[in-house]
Amino acid sequence: MSACEFESLEKSLETHLPEAELREVKRILFGKETRKLDLPSCAVDAASERDFELKGYGFEAAQEQLRPPRRIRVGLIQHRIVLPTDAPILDQINAMHNRVGEMVEVAAMCGVNIICFQETWTMPFAFCTREKHPWTEFAESAEEGNTTRFCQELAKKYNMVVVSPILEREELHDTLWNTAVVISNSGNVLGKSRKNHIPRVGDFNESTYYMEGDTGHTVFQTQFGKIAVNICYGRHHPLNWFMYSMNGAEIIFNPSATVGALSEPMWPIEARNAAIANHCFTCAINRVGTEHFKSEFTSGDGKKAHHDFGHFYGSSYVAAPDGSRTPGLSRTSDGLLVVEMDLNLNRQISDKWSFKMTGRYAEYAEKLTKAVTHDFKPNIVKE
Amino acid sequence: MSACEFESLEKSLETHLPEAELREVKRILFGKETRKLDLPSCAVDAASERDFELKGYGFEAAQEQLRPPRRIRVGLIQHRIVLPTDAPILDQINAMHNRVGEMVEVAAMCGVNIICFQETWTMPFAFCTREKHPWTEFAESAEEGNTTRFCQELAKKYNMVVVSPILEREELHDTLWNTAVVISNSGNVLGKSRKNHIPRVGDFNESTYYMEGDTGHTVFQTQFGKIAVNICYGRHHPLNWFMYSMNGAEIIFNPSATVGALSEPMWPIEARNAAIANHCFTCAINRVGTEHFKSEFTSGDGKKAHHDFGHFYGSSYVAAPDGSRTPGLSRTSDGLLVVEMDLNLNRQISDKWSFKMTGRYAEYAEKLTKAVTHDFKPNIVKE
């Protein structure tokens, strides 16, 4: 069985483990069990016709006396590219709009309030090729590009907040950025969040295309909660998640593009750790499939030139502040994950565990300020 | 099956999954497979006679041209208390010395260079009772207590660095601390590291007994590598791991005491995330079993008074900077985990992933300094 054939960890466990052991294994691996959502049959049928996986789970919170529940539904979409990477660019973009559009329609049937797409969702993840052309042509204005207009229509039509991660061209200076556009359910562009940390690893030195983001750790107050976007490689940096949380994020999305050989064992760890450490929900989204490029390229690993760099393993999931998580979407197919959460859980868990109050942040601020100077003397004791 | 009967996740998977699926499941759950160590038969026999689990795994690193391998062996010990909690205190301590002493002897047979015991290993984890007496009588001087002298003997006898987490009494001021004493293989006390973050959660407000540590993020340069100790609840704080790493730690130990209902799904996440994020090895150690106390106590959860607060689930493990980890020790029995690691792996993974160079730490120092002021204005965008 090769890594791009294996459908999912969850399915394997459910198929083979006896009931009593499965319960213990799932408790240890996934925490408190998430409730399966009863999704409308029209949505189930549409997902089946349109050939994508549809799964729904709910996280519970306790009933409080003074606050009503703040129960919302989040949708995560993972998908393959639709057309070959050498098809005309506009055709590729339009095909992706159509595909995601029909998935968002199902999300609307499921009552989703906030939806997030995968990193640079309108294009193949071509940054391994190191070619500037034609890939930079996929870049669009965050405020006025076709993709943003498309998402604004979706937002208005379905009364849904849309998080749309694209390759951004800032037209004034012709600079490129890896940017998530956040569109309110009113259809207005609420703002944008640029990728804060840029990888130089494996096939990717993405600073060939775009540099570290300058939008800081903006949090967007939507009708359905305070959200933030930590794009892809930023999930490896605990301080990045932390600063979004310090600005009040209740849900942090992590739209990503990452392949099995590189990162798969880290995938279930990092977003989930961030949910635990910051008393918030995190949503990890990864694309699916293998993308073939016409020109061959090398990976800086001594191996032969090749036309693809491996299998994007999907496995999108949502993690909760209490350490629990949903099962993941498939490793191999397009999918929509619908997750109901009561945002009151964040404060309930914070009141229980108190990481923000026991964090000694003022001391870390002082220590970090000293540690970043070039002449920092680390505290090492020798015999 | 109750949570204190279930032996281990790993065993359940290995018993029930077909070979090909097991390989994929283990790859996703544990990363690159660790090599099983071929431990000497005298050690295997002694562990069996002395009724504890003995497991050994090795992490590999690439061969370099300019640096020889820095291959060392680390030992983690998890155990139950030996005598009932109402036995005379000195008897309890001596019984624990004997038990751990016979386990360390086996570690020496296995070539262990650095050994770490569980949090406050000489005593029951009695801080749930909120009684000061008799528990504070377990406290000892870090520099001159009997337990430190016992560990110094072990260190010299076996040429082993010993990390000994105890309840410390600082005699000058009669203050108590939760402290790990680090003893060089020469037998000298190299220093101590006090618990930086103190829980106020569930059964435990440990500040009833001891306050936040004042020893900062000291790293100890030993003959076998640079080590640090992040005690128990400190594992929930990513900044804590991070500052040990900023001071150069190559291995961070996390001696703990934590029970299933509270934290088990978080256990495999946090130390492992720290190993990934900080390009170092982390060693998570938890005690085993259920501890009964003579006086009943309540847990602040509306439930009836009781005499124990649940099952310590063991499951000690080691995580590597490449995202891989060893299987865990049993959830139910005493155990010694022997792990061989080549410390060169840390720099190799750092050179690959470059988190320290892409971390933008200077910007976080500035942001955190602002964020900790009481009049901090979070960056929240509204429509």
Interface residues (C-beta under 8 A of the other chain):
Chain A: M1 A3 F6 L9 S12 L13 H16 L17 P18 A20 E21 R23 E24 V25 R27 I28 L29 F30 G31 K32 S184 S186 N188 L190 G191 N196 H197 I198 P199 R200 V201 G202 E212 G216 H217 T218 V219 F220 Q221 T222 K226 Y233 H236 H237 P238 L239 F242 M243 M246 N247 G248 S263 E264 P265 M266 P268 I269 E270 R272 N273 I276 A277 G323 S324 K352 W353 S354 F355 M357 T358 G359 R360 Y361 A362 Y364 A365 E366 K367 L368 T369 A371 V372 F376 P378 N379 I380 V381 K382 E383
Chain B: M1 A3 F6 L9 S12 L13 H16 L17 P18 A20 E21 R23 E24 V25 R27 I28 L29 F30 G31 K32 S184 S186 N188 L190 G191 N196 H197 I198 P199 R200 V201 G202 E212 G216 H217 T218 V219 F220 Q221 T222 K226 Y233 H236 H237 P238 L239 F242 M243 M246 N247 G248 S263 E264 P265 M266 P268 I269 E270 R272 N273 I276 A277 G323 S324 K352 W353 S354 F355 M357 T358 G359 R360 Y361 A362 Y364 A365 E366 K367 L368 T369 A371 V372 F376 P378 N379 I380 V381 K382 E383
